[in-house]
Amino acid sequence: MKTLFLSVLIAMSTATISNAAFSAEEEEGVIQLYTQRELLALIAKNTHLQQVRKDDCQLVEDIKARAEIVKLPSYQFLYGDMLAYGVCVPEDAKYGVYMMEQSAHQGLVEAIEQLGRYYHIGKFFQKDMKRALRYLTEASSLGSLKAQLRLVEILGNEQGSPRDYENAYHWLYNSIIADDEERLKAEMLLEKLAKLMPERVIRKAQRPLIR
């Protein structure tokens, strides 16, 4: 009887170990959903769509749920971009832009900047300089370097209102730009805009940011 009992125990133990090993193997093949910090970093580097493709489109349902049900702005932006460009989902530019707008309304600066850029270049929308400037100004005030560069470039081409010159110059002038090429571009754009501004306004625009 003892021998039979020991045999059963050994068999059960072996099965448990086998199942645990199998579960571990399954877990290794599972793609983990991005944390908020990870996703925001991907968006900042504009590699979020590339990452979704790299993950073999395994996270589509989770991304969709976090965008539509939980309404996380970073996931709304990601899902909106996926829809707009047909990445891992059927292309649906109209709904994709809607999701980007929902993200922007919640204050995600990348979404605000992207909508401003789209209105400026006429991507998914008719070109609309008034809306482009509104979005780009908001994104610039929130620290988006992409928006600041585009806004100063637009104003330097004498599009938009001179009333916006000071703030646009101020934001870009005070931006910390690590990339040498981007910093040179910013200097050239600021120099061009400065030619349209009175000296007293330039001095005021060069004041430090209030921390």
FENHU-V185300 format. One record per run of one state. SS is the DSSP state (A for helix, B for strand, O for the rest). FROM is the first residue (numbers start at 1). TO is the last residue. If there is no record, write none. Layout:
ss:SS from:FROM to:TO
ss:SS from:FROM to:TO
This chain:
ss:O from:1 to:1
ss:A from:2 to:28
ss:O from:29 to:35
ss:A from:36 to:44
ss:O from:45 to:47
ss:A from:48 to:54
ss:O from:55 to:59
ss:A from:60 to:68
ss:O from:69 to:72
ss:A from:73 to:85
ss:O from:86 to:92
ss:A from:93 to:105
ss:O from:106 to:108
ss:A from:109 to:121
ss:O from:122 to:128
ss:A from:129 to:141
ss:O from:142 to:144
ss:A from:145 to:156
ss:O from:157 to:161
ss:A from:162 to:173
ss:O from:174 to:179
ss:A from:180 to:194
ss:O from:195 to:198
ss:A from:199 to:205
ss:O from:206 to:211
